[in-house]
Amino acid sequence: MACFTLKAKEAFVTNGQKSPYLLEAWFSFPSGRKAIYRFNDKQSEPLTQVLNADGGWETRSGISRELKENELGGMREAMYRFQVDTLLALVNDKSIRVSYIGEKEINKRRTLGVKVQSNNHLGMLLYFDGQTGLQVKVEIRAADPTGNEALLEYFLSDHKEFNSVRRPSKYVVFINGDKVEEFEVTDMEFPERIEEKG
C-alpha cells in the first residue's frame, strides 16, 4: 500500500462555524502528493498543491508559486503522519521505534496505545480499540503557528471497507481541545502505482 487515492468531504471549523470544501488527493509514499481543494464558495477557484522529492508548488486561478521551506516541512511531516496512520511506515521504515504504552479509555471504550518514534519526525501516539483492534485515535504534540506546543488529536471512526481494506471514514481534529476540522472519506483506492500528476 505504497500508494493511495482518496476523495473526502471536509470542513474547517472556526468558533463553531464550518467552512466546507471537497478534497481529491493522490499519495505516493514517501514524498509524492497532489491535492485539489474545491471550496464551497462559488467565487473561489480550486487550489492545487503538489509535493515531490524535489520540492512543491501550488496553483490557484492560473497563478502558481513555489512553496516555502516551512510549508514544505509541514507537508512532508503530514506525509509521514499519513504513512504512520496507514501503518505502512511501521512496516517499511526500519528507523521507526514502536513501544506499548498501555490502556486508555476513549469515548467509554478500552483502547490499547503504542508510541511511534523516529529521529526525523514528531512522536505519535496511536490508540486501537481493545475489542475490534481498529485504530480510533492519534495524538501528536507539535508547535502551533505561534511556536507554542500544541496537542493535536485525531479521532477516527466509522470504519468501512475500501477495496477490501478496512479504514476509518470519519476524522475529527482537535487542537488543544478545540475542534478545527472534520472530514468524511467518500472513496479510497490503493493502486500499485500513481502516474506523475502535476
Beta strands, then each sheet from edge to edge (+ up, - down):
strand 1: 3-14
strand 2: 17-28
strand 3: 32-39
strand 4: 47-52
strand 5: 55-60
strand 6: 63-66
strand 7: 97-106
strand 8: 109-118
strand 9: 121-129
strand 10: 135-143
strand 11: 149-162
strand 12: 165-175
strand 13: 178-189
sheet 1: 6+ 5- 4+ 3- 2+ 1- 13+ 12- 11+ 10- 9+ 8- 7+
end
